[in-house]
Amino acid sequence: MSRSASHLTISRPGDDAASPAAETGRPIPLMVLGAGADPNSERGVDCPGELPPPSDPDLVHRAERARAALGDRAFVLGHHYQRDEVIRFADVTGDSFKLAREAAARPEAEYVIFCGVHFMAESADILTTADQRVILPDLAAGCSMADMATYNQVEECWETFEDLGLADSIIPVTYMNSSADIKAFTGRHGGTVCTSSNAKRALTWALSKGSKVLFLPDQHLGRNTAVRELGLSLDDCIVWDPYKPYGGADPEALRRATMILWRGHCSVHGRFTKENVAEVRRRIPGVNVIVHPECQHEVVLAADQVGSTEKIISTIEQAPPGSAWAVGTELNLVQRLAEDNPDKTVVFLDKTVCYCSTMNRIDLPHLVWAMESLVAGQVVNQITVDPKTASEAKAALDQMLALP
């Protein structure tokens, strides 16, 4: 088998001066939205090979042939937010953690093709065996939320806590939607990872170990869980802005706070407003509004139900025929829910189209290119987390799995 045409190894700054991550510097996000292409940030913009044009009439047949040729050697994972053209070739669909666990449960698969975003592929590499290779069809499929908390920023934040004498009382909890090095930071400081479905358990555990939580990187999930599910008040929460001294907070306010929320958000869920909720209620009498907990707190308060991606899916699937639902999450999923539940009315909460732009970078041409390359014996876009980072991140992931 020939050497990889493209291979991205993730390590912390300074761990390995020869690694691609050290050369580019981890603080640079994987994808920067805007005009032009920066090779130091958009590492997957150019494929090291010929990318099939989207107009190729034989594209679906090429995908079918490549998938059949790979057989059991490959395991294709598709996140719920992926395009339908990609989902049709997925062996399993799910949220980020479900897919990472599914990958870990298939040690016989030589290749794990992760149709998602970068932090998901990292988690899959951490949880799979050393013999398996995790492939991300487009390296530019990053996550804006994950990029909002870089390793250096979080280290500087923790040093401030140490200077203030607070570090011993703080337990870090990071959302699954974070980079491997942030998970490693969390594991190194005795914290845990959480998903949107088990955030309450994670925070309950953390507050049994310390008096404060540093919640990374999504402020909205942390705030919504603390206030709605743990009974804390908004006054118990404070936002840490990594671009301001002391996070933009008064040191005394940091001492009083129970939840220190990193100033991050999801670019999809953060756009929904309480006005969207009011408008859809006027437009569709009797509509049920269900939103993801990454939405702003005022949107969550205005909704009828709040839940993870998996909960949103199961709630609508189990809803009575004739019921109407307005869903505050990514548009690909909402459209799929509408198609799969024709006996119900399922609409997008916002009238404005809102796909996850980074997730949508993985399209059928990229998937075909990745699979055909593997058939030809060429490993492309392999995601590898360095052993030290992987070990520390796995400690945080294992703690999540051990939550009571």
N, C-alpha and C positions, 0 to 999 in steps of 0.2 A: 504494500500500500504506500502510495506516495505521501510526501510530507503535506501538512495542512496548507491550503492556499491562504487561509486567514485564520487567526487564532488569537483570541483576546484573553489574557490572563489578568485577573484582578488581584492586586495586592495593595497594602497600605503604603503611603508615601514614605520612601526611605528604606522599605524592607528589602528591596532588591533593585539596585540601580540599573540592572540590565533588562528589567521587565518592561513590556510595553506600557503598563500602567504607570511605572515610575517615570518613563520618558515623557508621557503626556501630562502627568500630574492628576491625581484623583479629584481635586476640586473642580476640574473642567467637566461639565455635564456631558453625558453621552450624546445628547442631541440638543441643539440650540435652535429654537424656532426663529425663522426670519429668512431674509433673502440671502442667497449665496451659500457657499459650503466651506466650512472650516475643517480641514482634515484632522485637526487636533481635537475637535469636539464631535463632529459627525463622522465617526469612525466606520460607519457602515454605508455611507452614501454611495461609494463606488464598489461594486462587487468585483472581486479578483477573477473575473471570467465573463462570459457572455450571458447577460440577463435576457430571458425571453421577453419579447414585447407583449404588453397586455392584449394587443389586437390579434395575436397568433390564434387562428381558429382551431389549432390542434392542441391548445394549452391543456385543456381538461384531459384529453387522451394521453398527453405526455405525463401528466401527473399520475394518472391511473397506471400507466406502464411502469413508471419509476417506483410507485408505491408497491406494486405487485412484485417487482424485481427485488426490492429490499426485503419484503416478507417480514418474518419474525425478527430479523436483524435490527429493524427500526420500530420505534414506538413514537407515534405522533400525538402530541398534546395540544389541545386548542382551548384557549381561554374564552369565557363567555362573551367577551367584548370583540372577538375576532369577526372578520367578514364571513359571510355564509360560504363564499367560494373556498375559504380555507377550512372552515369547520367541517365541511363535507368529507374531508380527508383525515379528520382527527379520530384516533382510536378512542380517546376519552376527552370529554369536555368538562370544565369546572372552573372554580375560582383558583387563585394562585396557590393556596396551600394544598387544596385537594389534588391539584395537578402535580405538585412536588412530591406528595406522598405516593401518588400513582406511579410516578417515575421510579421512586425508591423501591416499589413493590415489584418491579420488572427487571431484576438483575440479569435476566437472560438476553435483554435487548442491548445490542452493541451500540446503537445510536438512539439517543433521545432527542427527537426534533421538537423543540418547544416553540409553539406558535403563540407567543405572548410578548412580554417585554423583558428587559434585561435582568431586573432583580429576580424575576421568576426563574430564569435560566440559571442564575447564580445559585439559588436555593436548591434547584434540581441537582446541580453539580455537587453541592455540599452533601446532599442526602443519598446520592447514588454511589455505586462502587467505583473504585479507581480504574477499573477496566472499561467503564462506560464513557461515552463521549456525548456531551450535551451540545446540541446545535441550535443556534438562533438564526433563522433564515435571513434576517437583516439586523446587523449590529447597531443600526441607528434607531431601533425600536427600544427607546429608553422610557423613563417615567419621570415626568416633571416633578411630581411629589417627592420621589426618592432623591432627585437631584437637589432638592431644597435643604437637605441636611448632608453636608460633606464631612468627611472624617476629621479634617483639620478644624472645622467650625465646632464640631461636637467636643473635640479634645480641649479647645480653648474654653468652651462653656464649662466643662468639668473642672478645669483649672481655676476658674472663677469661683465655683462652688467650694473648692478646696481652700482658696484664699479666704472665703467668708466663713469657713468652718461648717459648711453644710453637707459636704460630700458624704460623710458617714451616715447621714440620715436619709439619703436619696437613693431610691432604687430605679434604675432606668428600665423603661418598657418601650420597645420599638415595634411599630406596626410591621406586618409582613412586607408592606410596600416600602422597603428600604434596602439600601445596598448591602452587600455582604460585609463590608468593613464597618458599617453601623451596627449590624447584627453582632459582629465580633466585639465591638466596643461594649455592647450591652452584655454579652456573655462574660467578658473580662471583668465587668463591674457587678456581677452577680444578679443580672436582670433576666428578663425573658422577652420573647417575641409574642405578639398577639395577632389575631385576625379580627375582622369586624364581628365575627360571630362569638368569639370567646374573650372579647376585651374586658367584659365585666369580671370574669374569673381571673384574668391576668392582673387587673388592677386590685382586686380584692386580695390576691396573693401578695402583690408588691407592698400594699399598705399594711400587711401583717408582718412584713420584714423591715419596713422603714416607715418614717412618718411623712415622707414626701415621695412623689413620683416625677421623674423627668420623662415626658411622653413624646416620642419621636415617630415620624416627622409630621403627622397630620394633627393639627390643633383641634379640628372639628370632631373627629372620632374620640379623641381624649376628653374633650369638654362634654360632648353628648353622653358618653358613657358615665363619666363622673357625676353629672348632674341628674340625668334621667334614671340611671340604674343604681347608683351608689348613694344617692341622696345628698350629695355635696351641693354647695351653692356656687353661683357664678363668682362670688367673692373669694371662694377657695381656689380659684383658677387664675393663673397669670401667664401671659404669653412671653416667650423668650425670642427676641429678634436677634439673630446672629450677627447682624450688621451694625448693632449699637452697643456701646459700653454697658456692661452688666445686663445685656440682653434688652436694653431699653427700659429696665425695671429698677425701682428703688431697692437697694439691698434689704431694707426692712420689710418691704413687700414680699421679697423672695423668702425671707425667714417665716413670714406668716402663711404663705401659700402652701396648699397641699398638692395641687397639680401644677407643675411647670410645663406648659405646653409649647412645643417647638412651633415657630411660625412657618408652618407648611400647610399645603392644602392640595386637593385634587382639582385639576383644571376643568374637569367635567362636572363633578358633583358641586364644586364651589360656585358654579354659575347659577344654580337654581335659587329662586328668591321666594319670599312669602307672597309676593304679588303674583307669581306663577300659580301658586296654590289657589289664591282667591279667584284668579281668572278662570282656571279650569273648573272650579266649583260653579261659577256663573254659567259657563258654557255647557257643562254636563251635569244636570241635577242628579244628586244621589251618588256621584262618583266617589270612589274610595281612593285616597291619595296614599301611596306607599313610597318611601324614599330611603336611600342608603344613608347610614350614619356618618358618612363623609360630608354630608350636606351641612350648611350653616345651621347654627342652633335654632334660629328663628324659623327656619324651614321645617326642621324636625318637629318643633312645637306645633306648627300649623298642620302637619300631616296627620293622617289617621293611624298609620302604622310605619314603623321604622325597622329595617332589617338588612342583613348582609345580602349579597347577590344570591346565594343559595336560598335564603329565606324568601326573598322576593319571588324567585321562580316557584318555589313550592306553594307559597300563598296564593298566587294567581292560578296555578294548576289545580289547586284544591277548592278554589272559589266557586260558588254556585253559578250555573249557566244564567246568562242575562245580566250578570253584574258588570259594573263599569269600573275601570281602574286607570288612574293616571300615575305613571311610574317615573320617579326621579332617579334615573341611573343612565348608563351609556346607551346610545341610540341603537346600536346593532342588536343588543340584547332585547330592548323593548320591541323592536320590529319583529324579532324572532318569537317573542312571547305572544305578540298579536297574531302571527301566522299559526302558531301552535295551539292557540286557544280561540278558534273562530266562533265559539258559542258565547264569548264575552267581548266587551268593548275594552281594548287596551290601547292607551294613547301615551305619548311622551309628555312629560310634565311641562316642558317649555316648547313653545311653537318654533323656536329657532333650532335648526339642525345642530346636533352636538355629538359628534363621534369622538372617541379617544384618538387624537391625531397620531400619537406615537404607536399605539397598538395597530392602527391601520397601515403602518408602514410595512407590515408583513402582509403581502398579498400573494395571489397565486403565482405570479412570475418568480418571486423570491423563493416560494416553497418548491416550485418545480426545479429551479436552479440548484437549490440545496440538495434535493433528493437525487437528481440526475448526477450531480457531482459525487455523491456517496456511491451511487451505482458504478461510477467510473473509477472508484477507488481513491477519490480525492476528498479529504475531510475539510470542510469549509466552515468558517464562523463558529469554531469550537469555543465554548465558554469554560474557562478553568479558573477556579478560585485557589490561590496559593494555600499550601497546607496549614500554615499558622492561622491565617484568617479563617479558613474553613473550620479548623478545630474549635476556635473561640466562638464562631457563629453557631456551630452545631451545639455547643453547650447551651446557648440561649434557646435554640429550637427544641432541644431535648427537654429543657425546663418547661417550655410551653406544653409539650406532649405529656409532661408529668403533672400538669396543673390539676388540682382536685376538682 
